[in-house]
Amino acid sequence: MTQKTSALNNKNTSWSGRFNEPVAELVKKYTASIGFDYRLAAFDIQGSLAHAQMLGAQKIISLDDVQAIEAGLAEILQEIEAGQFEWLLDLEDVHLNIEKRLTDKIGDAGKRLHTGRSRNDQVATDVRLWLRATTDQVIAGLKKLQLSLLDLADAHFDTVMPGFTHLQVAQPVTFGHHLMAYVEMLGRDGQRFADCRRRINHLPLGAAALAGTSYPIDRALVAKKLGFDGVCENSLDAVSDRDFAIEFTFAASLVMTHLSRLSEELILWSSPRFAFVDIADRFCTGSSIMPQKKNPDVPELVRGKTGRVYGHLTALLTLMKGQPLAYNKDNQEDKEPLFDTADTLLVTLEIYADMMRGITVNKDKMRQAASEGFATATDLADYLAKKGMPFRDAHEVVALAVRYAVDQKVALSDLPLGKLQQFAAEISDDVYAVLTLEGSLNSRNHIGGTAPAQVKAAIARARATL
Ligand code: ARG
C-alpha cells in the first residue's frame, strides 16, 4: 500500500459546519493521523462492511444502501491495494478519507454508513482487528524461530560447552541444552501473545462516541461477522482503553529481552576471544578501516532495537495514565508506537530464525573452554558427599584441591590419585569418571537436566507441541 497525502483546500467536510474559520495549516498537520493510520485501511473497510450489513439487517438503513456501500467499499479497497488511492491530509485520518471517497462514489448511501457509529468506536475496532492479525503473525514467527533453534539444538544435543554463572565457567552443559532454554522462553512468549489475543478480540463498535447509540443495533451480529469472541461490555471503556495495545507491547518487550540476551551471547561467542560459534557472513558486515573485522551487526541491532521497543511500552503506558474517561485525542498517539513495535518484532523474529540456521559451532573451542575452568569441581564435591562427607565440608575440600591445581596449572583430572587422596581419603580411582566432562553431563539425568539423553527428550517434547 503506498501512501500519498496532499493538502486539499480548507473545507473540512466532516465537521466544519460549527466553525467560523478554517483550521490553521500547521494544526491540520499536527492533528492529522493519515500519515500513519492509512495502514488500518483494510480493517477499516472490513469493520464498515460489518457495520453496514448490521444496519441493513436491523432495517436502520435500506438494503439498497447496503449494496451500494458494499460495492463502493470493494472498489475503494481495490484502489488502495493498487496504490491508486489518494490520501488527503485535509481529511485527517483513514476513516474520513475512506468515507469521503465512498460518498463521492455512491452519494447519500455513503453518508448513511456512519449511522449509529463514531470514529471513536471505529478506530478502536480497527486497531483491534489489525492487532489481532498482527498477533497471529507474531505467534507464527515465534514458532518458526523455535523450530530453527530446535534444529540447532538437535544437532548439538551432546556438544559440550561451559555453562556460565557470573560469566565464569561454572559447570559443563550441552550447547543443545543452552539453546533449549531459549526455546522455553519463546514458548512462554507465544503463550503470552495467545492470552493477549483473547483480550484483544472483543468488539468496541456500538459504543459510538462514548455512551452507546439510540439506534436498535445488533452488536452481537457485528461481533460475529468480524470474528470477535464477544463485545466490549462498557461503552466508555470500549472507546477509551488501549490496555490491549500496551499488553501486546509488553509481550513484545519480553520477546526482545529474550532475544537481546541471546544476541549478547552470540556477540561474545563469535568474538575470537571465545570463538565458540561463527555467524554466517550474510548476517555480518566488515569495517571500512580494519580489514580483519567481521562484525555481528544483526545481534547488535537486535540488542539495540530492544531499547526501542521498551521505549514504545513506556510511551503507551504514559499515554494512558493521565486520561480521564472516555476518548481523548491522546489516543491517536497509540498507533506509531504500536506499529513500530510490531514491525520491529516481526522482522527481528524472521531474521533471527534465518540467522540461527546460519550458525556454525566450533566444538573443539567449546570443549576446551569447558575443560579449562574446573567445570567439574561441583561433581567432585557431590562425589564426596555421596561417600558420606557433609556437602559443606566436601565443598571446602574441593576448593583447596582447585587452589592447588590452579597453582600447578593443571586440571583436577590431571592430579594423580595419591595427590587427590591427600585432600580426602574417601577418594578412590572411580573419581576420574566423575571428573570428565561427559561424566558430569550424564550424571544430570533428570527432567530439566543437561544430560544429552534429557536434552533429546526435551527437544522431542518441544517438537510435539509445535
Ligand atoms: N484519528 C483518530 C484516532 O486515531 C480517530 C478518532 C478520532 N475521534 C475524534 N473524536 N476526534 O484516534
Residues whose N, C-alpha, C, O or C-beta is under 5 A from the ligand:
A	BS01	LIG	S33 D93 R119 N120 V123 N331 Q332
